[in-house]
Amino acid sequence: MSSMTITPQALSRSVRPDVRVSPVRVSPVRVSPVRLTRRGRLVVFTASLLLVLGVAFTLLGGASVATEQAGTPESTTVVTVAAGDTLWDIAAGLADDGGTRAMVTRIERLNALDSAMLYAGQRIRVPAE
């Protein structure tokens, strides 16, 4: 493979002597006086992200899910947990056949329980059915 190199002298010989070539003028590049550092770009990005999230929460989070009708509270009774009782046993005694798991969930929601762990002497609310 061969290569060819073109020098400025070779170009000037190939141009006809009666044709004048005008030099190309390049306009100067303007440099912006503001340069963002790495930290500056991070600050601009964070501020933009917070602005977008704020607008999103304002538009989407402003919708109310409440209704004008008052809800009716569920009728409950209070049960004191005896030694050896489990939430499953209590729910099985209250639930219809096969509905024990749903009853456990209802009891957990009524009492805001994080787990199914109960303690002897603990008082919990159960649906009165």
Secondary structure, DSSP 8 states (H G I E B T S, - for coil): -------HHHHHHHS-TT--------------S----HHHHHHHHHHHHHHHHHHHHHHHHT-----SS------EEEEE--TT--HHHHHHHHS-TT-HHHHHHHHHHHHT-SSS---TT-EEEEE--
